[in-house]
Amino acid sequence: MADQWDGVNRRDYDRQLTHIDKKLDEHSARLEELRQTLSAIAVQSVQIISLQAMQNEMRGDISELYAKIEKIMNWQSSCPKDSVNALWGVFLAVSVAIGGAFVAHVIGGK
């Protein structure tokens, strides 16, 4: 009778061990998935930090550009427009004179 109980207990014990092994395998697979997910999150975190640093650097560059554009606009607004218009008038008059001289030379044949 002792052998019969030993056999039953051993079978139950073996079943329990098999069940425990299956559960451990399941947990191992889930832990591996968690490890991979955490690894991906860590890589993404590093990428995000890098992008944030680049963005902060670009903000500084953009601020410098805005300051330079403001200086250019101030310089441009202080430019004497009447003098520029007179300069264009002189340029056009000289261009017309040169063009007329060229046409006269071509037509006159000299």
JOPEHU-V984623 format. One record per helix or strand of 2 or more residues. SS is the DSSP state (alpha for helix, beta for strand). FROM is the first residue (numbers start at 1). TO is the last residue. If there is no record, write none. Layout:
# JOPEHU-V984623
ss = {SS | SS}
from = {FROM | FROM}
to = {TO | TO}
This chain:
# JOPEHU-V984623
ss = {alpha | alpha}
from = {2 | 81}
to = {77 | 108}
